[in-house]
Amino acid sequence: MYIALLIVSISLLFLLFFGVMMLGNKVAHTIEYLQAKEADQELAEIDEMMKQFNENGP
């Protein structure tokens, strides 16, 4: 009886740990996506400024 309880307890602990890791992974991917989106916007603005500078000359 105690062995079954021990096995169930360890399994639940592992499932809890796995769930937290999955949630953390999802949050990390969301943060990476948002940062990449912002970086693309920044790079597009810099590219536009460079084009305007090249058209007008130094």
PDB file with one MODEL, atoms N, CA, C and O in Angstrom:
MODEL        1
ATOM      1  N   MET A   1       0.826  -1.193   0.000  1.00  0.00           N
ATOM      2  CA  MET A   1       0.000   0.000   0.000  1.00  0.00           C
ATOM      3  C   MET A   1       0.871   1.259   0.000  1.00  0.00           C
ATOM      4  O   MET A   1       0.628   2.205  -0.749  1.00  0.00           O
ATOM      5  N   TYR A   2       1.885   1.242   0.856  1.00  0.00           N
ATOM      6  CA  TYR A   2       2.762   2.414   0.937  1.00  0.00           C
ATOM      7  C   TYR A   2       3.568   2.614  -0.348  1.00  0.00           C
ATOM      8  O   TYR A   2       3.858   3.743  -0.744  1.00  0.00           O
ATOM      9  N   ILE A   3       3.920   1.506  -0.986  1.00  0.00           N
ATOM     10  CA  ILE A   3       4.680   1.614  -2.231  1.00  0.00           C
ATOM     11  C   ILE A   3       3.809   2.252  -3.317  1.00  0.00           C
ATOM     12  O   ILE A   3       4.287   3.088  -4.084  1.00  0.00           O
ATOM     13  N   ALA A   4       2.548   1.865  -3.382  1.00  0.00           N
ATOM     14  CA  ALA A   4       1.642   2.447  -4.376  1.00  0.00           C
ATOM     15  C   ALA A   4       1.465   3.935  -4.105  1.00  0.00           C
ATOM     16  O   ALA A   4       1.459   4.734  -5.041  1.00  0.00           O
ATOM     17  N   LEU A   5       1.323   4.316  -2.855  1.00  0.00           N
ATOM     18  CA  LEU A   5       1.178   5.715  -2.489  1.00  0.00           C
ATOM     19  C   LEU A   5       2.445   6.493  -2.850  1.00  0.00           C
ATOM     20  O   LEU A   5       2.363   7.621  -3.335  1.00  0.00           O
ATOM     21  N   LEU A   6       3.594   5.904  -2.618  1.00  0.00           N
ATOM     22  CA  LEU A   6       4.864   6.529  -2.964  1.00  0.00           C
ATOM     23  C   LEU A   6       4.973   6.720  -4.480  1.00  0.00           C
ATOM     24  O   LEU A   6       5.396   7.780  -4.941  1.00  0.00           O
ATOM     25  N   ILE A   7       4.597   5.710  -5.246  1.00  0.00           N
ATOM     26  CA  ILE A   7       4.660   5.798  -6.704  1.00  0.00           C
ATOM     27  C   ILE A   7       3.704   6.874  -7.218  1.00  0.00           C
ATOM     28  O   ILE A   7       4.066   7.649  -8.104  1.00  0.00           O
ATOM     29  N   VAL A   8       2.499   6.928  -6.675  1.00  0.00           N
ATOM     30  CA  VAL A   8       1.533   7.939  -7.086  1.00  0.00           C
ATOM     31  C   VAL A   8       2.033   9.330  -6.717  1.00  0.00           C
ATOM     32  O   VAL A   8       1.894  10.267  -7.503  1.00  0.00           O
ATOM     33  N   SER A   9       2.613   9.474  -5.531  1.00  0.00           N
ATOM     34  CA  SER A   9       3.128  10.774  -5.096  1.00  0.00           C
ATOM     35  C   SER A   9       4.260  11.245  -6.008  1.00  0.00           C
ATOM     36  O   SER A   9       4.296  12.411  -6.402  1.00  0.00           O
ATOM     37  N   ILE A  10       5.164  10.362  -6.334  1.00  0.00           N
ATOM     38  CA  ILE A  10       6.274  10.716  -7.216  1.00  0.00           C
ATOM     39  C   ILE A  10       5.753  11.056  -8.610  1.00  0.00           C
ATOM     40  O   ILE A  10       6.248  11.986  -9.246  1.00  0.00           O
ATOM     41  N   SER A  11       4.768  10.314  -9.084  1.00  0.00           N
ATOM     42  CA  SER A  11       4.191  10.591 -10.402  1.00  0.00           C
ATOM     43  C   SER A  11       3.526  11.963 -10.417  1.00  0.00           C
ATOM     44  O   SER A  11       3.698  12.715 -11.376  1.00  0.00           O
ATOM     45  N   LEU A  12       2.774  12.303  -9.380  1.00  0.00           N
ATOM     46  CA  LEU A  12       2.128  13.612  -9.318  1.00  0.00           C
ATOM     47  C   LEU A  12       3.155  14.729  -9.247  1.00  0.00           C
ATOM     48  O   LEU A  12       2.967  15.780  -9.860  1.00  0.00           O
ATOM     49  N   LEU A  13       4.235  14.520  -8.509  1.00  0.00           N
ATOM     50  CA  LEU A  13       5.296  15.514  -8.424  1.00  0.00           C
ATOM     51  C   LEU A  13       5.935  15.726  -9.798  1.00  0.00           C
ATOM     52  O   LEU A  13       6.200  16.859 -10.201  1.00  0.00           O
ATOM     53  N   PHE A  14       6.177  14.631 -10.506  1.00  0.00           N
ATOM     54  CA  PHE A  14       6.746  14.735 -11.850  1.00  0.00           C
ATOM     55  C   PHE A  14       5.786  15.466 -12.780  1.00  0.00           C
ATOM     56  O   PHE A  14       6.215  16.321 -13.555  1.00  0.00           O
ATOM     57  N   LEU A  15       4.486  15.145 -12.718  1.00  0.00           N
ATOM     58  CA  LEU A  15       3.513  15.814 -13.570  1.00  0.00           C
ATOM     59  C   LEU A  15       3.438  17.303 -13.264  1.00  0.00           C
ATOM     60  O   LEU A  15       3.299  18.115 -14.179  1.00  0.00           O
ATOM     61  N   LEU A  16       3.527  17.670 -12.001  1.00  0.00           N
ATOM     62  CA  LEU A  16       3.523  19.079 -11.623  1.00  0.00           C
ATOM     63  C   LEU A  16       4.760  19.777 -12.190  1.00  0.00           C
ATOM     64  O   LEU A  16       4.656  20.859 -12.769  1.00  0.00           O
ATOM     65  N   PHE A  17       5.920  19.161 -12.025  1.00  0.00           N
ATOM     66  CA  PHE A  17       7.157  19.713 -12.557  1.00  0.00           C
ATOM     67  C   PHE A  17       7.079  19.853 -14.080  1.00  0.00           C
ATOM     68  O   PHE A  17       7.466  20.882 -14.633  1.00  0.00           O
ATOM     69  N   PHE A  18       6.583  18.826 -14.745  1.00  0.00           N
ATOM     70  CA  PHE A  18       6.463  18.842 -16.207  1.00  0.00           C
ATOM     71  C   PHE A  18       5.508  19.944 -16.652  1.00  0.00           C
ATOM     72  O   PHE A  18       5.774  20.635 -17.635  1.00  0.00           O
ATOM     73  N   GLY A  19       4.409  20.109 -15.942  1.00  0.00           N
ATOM     74  CA  GLY A  19       3.450  21.152 -16.279  1.00  0.00           C
ATOM     75  C   GLY A  19       4.046  22.543 -16.147  1.00  0.00           C
ATOM     76  O   GLY A  19       3.819  23.403 -16.998  1.00  0.00           O
ATOM     77  N   VAL A  20       4.806  22.767 -15.087  1.00  0.00           N
ATOM     78  CA  VAL A  20       5.460  24.065 -14.898  1.00  0.00           C
ATOM     79  C   VAL A  20       6.482  24.310 -15.999  1.00  0.00           C
ATOM     80  O   VAL A  20       6.598  25.430 -16.496  1.00  0.00           O
ATOM     81  N   MET A  21       7.211  23.293 -16.379  1.00  0.00           N
ATOM     82  CA  MET A  21       8.195  23.436 -17.456  1.00  0.00           C
ATOM     83  C   MET A  21       7.514  23.746 -18.788  1.00  0.00           C
ATOM     84  O   MET A  21       8.005  24.569 -19.561  1.00  0.00           O
ATOM     85  N   MET A  22       6.396  23.095 -19.056  1.00  0.00           N
ATOM     86  CA  MET A  22       5.662  23.355 -20.301  1.00  0.00           C
ATOM     87  C   MET A  22       5.129  24.786 -20.318  1.00  0.00           C
ATOM     88  O   MET A  22       5.199  25.462 -21.344  1.00  0.00           O
ATOM     89  N   LEU A  23       4.605  25.242 -19.201  1.00  0.00           N
ATOM     90  CA  LEU A  23       4.101  26.609 -19.115  1.00  0.00           C
ATOM     91  C   LEU A  23       5.236  27.617 -19.311  1.00  0.00           C
ATOM     92  O   LEU A  23       5.074  28.602 -20.031  1.00  0.00           O
ATOM     93  N   GLY A  24       6.376  27.373 -18.677  1.00  0.00           N
ATOM     94  CA  GLY A  24       7.535  28.246 -18.834  1.00  0.00           C
ATOM     95  C   GLY A  24       8.015  28.293 -20.273  1.00  0.00           C
ATOM     96  O   GLY A  24       8.400  29.353 -20.766  1.00  0.00           O
ATOM     97  N   ASN A  25       7.997  27.154 -20.949  1.00  0.00           N
ATOM     98  CA  ASN A  25       8.416  27.097 -22.346  1.00  0.00           C
ATOM     99  C   ASN A  25       7.464  27.912 -23.216  1.00  0.00           C
ATOM    100  O   ASN A  25       7.901  28.622 -24.122  1.00  0.00           O
ATOM    101  N   LYS A  26       6.183  27.811 -22.947  1.00  0.00           N
ATOM    102  CA  LYS A  26       5.190  28.573 -23.722  1.00  0.00           C
ATOM    103  C   LYS A  26       5.377  30.072 -23.508  1.00  0.00           C
ATOM    104  O   LYS A  26       5.297  30.848 -24.461  1.00  0.00           O
ATOM    105  N   VAL A  27       5.623  30.483 -22.270  1.00  0.00           N
ATOM    106  CA  VAL A  27       5.845  31.899 -21.972  1.00  0.00           C
ATOM    107  C   VAL A  27       7.110  32.396 -22.662  1.00  0.00           C
ATOM    108  O   VAL A  27       7.127  33.504 -23.198  1.00  0.00           O
ATOM    109  N   ALA A  28       8.167  31.590 -22.653  1.00  0.00           N
ATOM    110  CA  ALA A  28       9.420  31.981 -23.293  1.00  0.00           C
ATOM    111  C   ALA A  28       9.225  32.169 -24.804  1.00  0.00           C
ATOM    112  O   ALA A  28       9.741  33.123 -25.385  1.00  0.00           O
ATOM    113  N   HIS A  29       8.487  31.265 -25.426  1.00  0.00           N
ATOM    114  CA  HIS A  29       8.245  31.407 -26.868  1.00  0.00           C
ATOM    115  C   HIS A  29       7.413  32.645 -27.174  1.00  0.00           C
ATOM    116  O   HIS A  29       7.639  33.317 -28.180  1.00  0.00           O
ATOM    117  N   THR A  30       6.461  32.942 -26.316  1.00  0.00           N
ATOM    118  CA  THR A  30       5.644  34.148 -26.514  1.00  0.00           C
ATOM    119  C   THR A  30       6.496  35.401 -26.406  1.00  0.00           C
ATOM    120  O   THR A  30       6.345  36.323 -27.208  1.00  0.00           O
ATOM    121  N   ILE A  31       7.392  35.449 -25.423  1.00  0.00           N
ATOM    122  CA  ILE A  31       8.283  36.601 -25.254  1.00  0.00           C
ATOM    123  C   ILE A  31       9.210  36.739 -26.462  1.00  0.00           C
ATOM    124  O   ILE A  31       9.425  37.846 -26.956  1.00  0.00           O
ATOM    125  N   GLU A  32       9.756  35.626 -26.934  1.00  0.00           N
ATOM    126  CA  GLU A  32      10.623  35.669 -28.117  1.00  0.00           C
ATOM    127  C   GLU A  32       9.870  36.191 -29.332  1.00  0.00           C
ATOM    128  O   GLU A  32      10.419  36.969 -30.112  1.00  0.00           O
ATOM    129  N   TYR A  33       8.616  35.771 -29.503  1.00  0.00           N
ATOM    130  CA  TYR A  33       7.814  36.215 -30.634  1.00  0.00           C
ATOM    131  C   TYR A  33       7.589  37.724 -30.567  1.00  0.00           C
ATOM    132  O   TYR A  33       7.732  38.422 -31.571  1.00  0.00           O
ATOM    133  N   LEU A  34       7.240  38.222 -29.390  1.00  0.00           N
ATOM    134  CA  LEU A  34       6.988  39.654 -29.245  1.00  0.00           C
ATOM    135  C   LEU A  34       8.254  40.472 -29.480  1.00  0.00           C
ATOM    136  O   LEU A  34       8.203  41.527 -30.113  1.00  0.00           O
ATOM    137  N   GLN A  35       9.385  39.992 -28.975  1.00  0.00           N
ATOM    138  CA  GLN A  35      10.643  40.709 -29.179  1.00  0.00           C
ATOM    139  C   GLN A  35      11.041  40.714 -30.648  1.00  0.00           C
ATOM    140  O   GLN A  35      11.542  41.720 -31.149  1.00  0.00           O
ATOM    141  N   ALA A  36      10.827  39.614 -31.335  1.00  0.00           N
ATOM    142  CA  ALA A  36      11.169  39.550 -32.758  1.00  0.00           C
ATOM    143  C   ALA A  36      10.290  40.505 -33.562  1.00  0.00           C
ATOM    144  O   ALA A  36      10.755  41.149 -34.503  1.00  0.00           O
ATOM    145  N   LYS A  37       9.025  40.589 -33.184  1.00  0.00           N
ATOM    146  CA  LYS A  37       8.110  41.496 -33.875  1.00  0.00           C
ATOM    147  C   LYS A  37       8.551  42.946 -33.691  1.00  0.00           C
ATOM    148  O   LYS A  37       8.553  43.720 -34.648  1.00  0.00           O
ATOM    149  N   GLU A  38       8.925  43.317 -32.464  1.00  0.00           N
ATOM    150  CA  GLU A  38       9.398  44.671 -32.192  1.00  0.00           C
ATOM    151  C   GLU A  38      10.718  44.942 -32.915  1.00  0.00           C
ATOM    152  O   GLU A  38      10.929  46.038 -33.434  1.00  0.00           O
ATOM    153  N   ALA A  39      11.596  43.954 -32.949  1.00  0.00           N
ATOM    154  CA  ALA A  39      12.885  44.130 -33.625  1.00  0.00           C
ATOM    155  C   ALA A  39      12.688  44.337 -35.123  1.00  0.00           C
ATOM    156  O   ALA A  39      13.381  45.149 -35.735  1.00  0.00           O
ATOM    157  N   ASP A  40      11.747  43.607 -35.713  1.00  0.00           N
ATOM    158  CA  ASP A  40      11.469  43.796 -37.139  1.00  0.00           C
ATOM    159  C   ASP A  40      10.971  45.215 -37.416  1.00  0.00           C
ATOM    160  O   ASP A  40      11.352  45.824 -38.415  1.00  0.00           O
ATOM    161  N   GLN A  41      10.126  45.734 -36.541  1.00  0.00           N
ATOM    162  CA  GLN A  41       9.633  47.101 -36.719  1.00  0.00           C
ATOM    163  C   GLN A  41      10.765  48.113 -36.603  1.00  0.00           C
ATOM    164  O   GLN A  41      10.852  49.052 -37.395  1.00  0.00           O
ATOM    165  N   GLU A  42      11.633  47.915 -35.612  1.00  0.00           N
ATOM    166  CA  GLU A  42      12.777  48.820 -35.430  1.00  0.00           C
ATOM    167  C   GLU A  42      13.697  48.794 -36.655  1.00  0.00           C
ATOM    168  O   GLU A  42      14.147  49.839 -37.126  1.00  0.00           O
ATOM    169  N   LEU A  43      13.968  47.588 -37.162  1.00  0.00           N
ATOM    170  CA  LEU A  43      14.845  47.470 -38.322  1.00  0.00           C
ATOM    171  C   LEU A  43      14.220  48.101 -39.562  1.00  0.00           C
ATOM    172  O   LEU A  43      14.925  48.695 -40.377  1.00  0.00           O
ATOM    173  N   ALA A  44      12.916  47.978 -39.707  1.00  0.00           N
ATOM    174  CA  ALA A  44      12.243  48.610 -40.845  1.00  0.00           C
ATOM    175  C   ALA A  44      12.355  50.134 -40.748  1.00  0.00           C
ATOM    176  O   ALA A  44      12.562  50.805 -41.759  1.00  0.00           O
ATOM    177  N   GLU A  45      12.221  50.679 -39.544  1.00  0.00           N
ATOM    178  CA  GLU A  45      12.366  52.131 -39.368  1.00  0.00           C
ATOM    179  C   GLU A  45      13.790  52.583 -39.668  1.00  0.00           C
ATOM    180  O   GLU A  45      13.992  53.611 -40.315  1.00  0.00           O
ATOM    181  N   ILE A  46      14.767  51.830 -39.207  1.00  0.00           N
ATOM    182  CA  ILE A  46      16.172  52.173 -39.466  1.00  0.00           C
ATOM    183  C   ILE A  46      16.459  52.100 -40.963  1.00  0.00           C
ATOM    184  O   ILE A  46      17.145  52.961 -41.515  1.00  0.00           O
ATOM    185  N   ASP A  47      15.924  51.058 -41.619  1.00  0.00           N
ATOM    186  CA  ASP A  47      16.122  50.922 -43.060  1.00  0.00           C
ATOM    187  C   ASP A  47      15.513  52.106 -43.802  1.00  0.00           C
ATOM    188  O   ASP A  47      16.120  52.620 -44.741  1.00  0.00           O
ATOM    189  N   GLU A  48      14.339  52.543 -43.403  1.00  0.00           N
ATOM    190  CA  GLU A  48      13.701  53.689 -44.047  1.00  0.00           C
ATOM    191  C   GLU A  48      14.517  54.963 -43.826  1.00  0.00           C
ATOM    192  O   GLU A  48      14.666  55.768 -44.746  1.00  0.00           O
ATOM    193  N   MET A  49      15.040  55.150 -42.626  1.00  0.00           N
ATOM    194  CA  MET A  49      15.873  56.327 -42.352  1.00  0.00           C
ATOM    195  C   MET A  49      17.144  56.298 -43.185  1.00  0.00           C
ATOM    196  O   MET A  49      17.584  57.339 -43.672  1.00  0.00           O
ATOM    197  N   MET A  50      17.748  55.110 -43.360  1.00  0.00           N
ATOM    198  CA  MET A  50      18.956  54.994 -44.170  1.00  0.00           C
ATOM    199  C   MET A  50      18.675  55.308 -45.630  1.00  0.00           C
ATOM    200  O   MET A  50      19.488  55.947 -46.298  1.00  0.00           O
ATOM    201  N   LYS A  51      17.522  54.860 -46.131  1.00  0.00           N
ATOM    202  CA  LYS A  51      17.149  55.151 -47.520  1.00  0.00           C
ATOM    203  C   LYS A  51      16.980  56.656 -47.720  1.00  0.00           C
ATOM    204  O   LYS A  51      17.434  57.212 -48.720  1.00  0.00           O
ATOM    205  N   GLN A  52      16.327  57.306 -46.767  1.00  0.00           N
ATOM    206  CA  GLN A  52      16.143  58.757 -46.870  1.00  0.00           C
ATOM    207  C   GLN A  52      17.482  59.481 -46.809  1.00  0.00           C
ATOM    208  O   GLN A  52      17.692  60.456 -47.530  1.00  0.00           O
ATOM    209  N   PHE A  53      18.381  59.016 -45.959  1.00  0.00           N
ATOM    210  CA  PHE A  53      19.700  59.644 -45.848  1.00  0.00           C
ATOM    211  C   PHE A  53      20.482  59.471 -47.142  1.00  0.00           C
ATOM    212  O   PHE A  53      21.144  60.404 -47.595  1.00  0.00           O
ATOM    213  N   ASN A  54      20.411  58.286 -47.741  1.00  0.00           N
ATOM    214  CA  ASN A  54      21.131  58.050 -48.995  1.00  0.00           C
ATOM    215  C   ASN A  54      20.556  58.848 -50.151  1.00  0.00           C
ATOM    216  O   ASN A  54      21.289  59.261 -51.050  1.00  0.00           O
ATOM    217  N   GLU A  55      19.245  59.069 -50.133  1.00  0.00           N
ATOM    218  CA  GLU A  55      18.631  59.871 -51.202  1.00  0.00           C
ATOM    219  C   GLU A  55      19.014  61.341 -51.077  1.00  0.00           C
ATOM    220  O   GLU A  55      19.245  61.998 -52.092  1.00  0.00           O
ATOM    221  N   ASN A  56      19.086  61.865 -49.872  1.00  0.00           N
ATOM    222  CA  ASN A  56      19.393  63.261 -49.655  1.00  0.00           C
ATOM    223  C   ASN A  56      20.890  63.544 -49.663  1.00  0.00           C
ATOM    224  O   ASN A  56      21.305  64.689 -49.840  1.00  0.00           O
ATOM    225  N   GLY A  57      21.682  62.530 -49.477  1.00  0.00           N
ATOM    226  CA  GLY A  57      23.130  62.711 -49.439  1.00  0.00           C
ATOM    227  C   GLY A  57      23.608  63.123 -48.074  1.00  0.00           C
ATOM    228  O   GLY A  57      22.813  63.556 -47.239  1.00  0.00           O
ATOM    229  N   PRO A  58      24.892  62.995 -47.834  1.00  0.00           N
ATOM    230  CA  PRO A  58      25.436  63.322 -46.499  1.00  0.00           C
ATOM    231  C   PRO A  58      25.436  64.806 -46.223  1.00  0.00           C
ATOM    232  O   PRO A  58      25.860  65.234 -45.150  1.00  0.00           O
TER     233      PRO A  58
ENDMDL
END
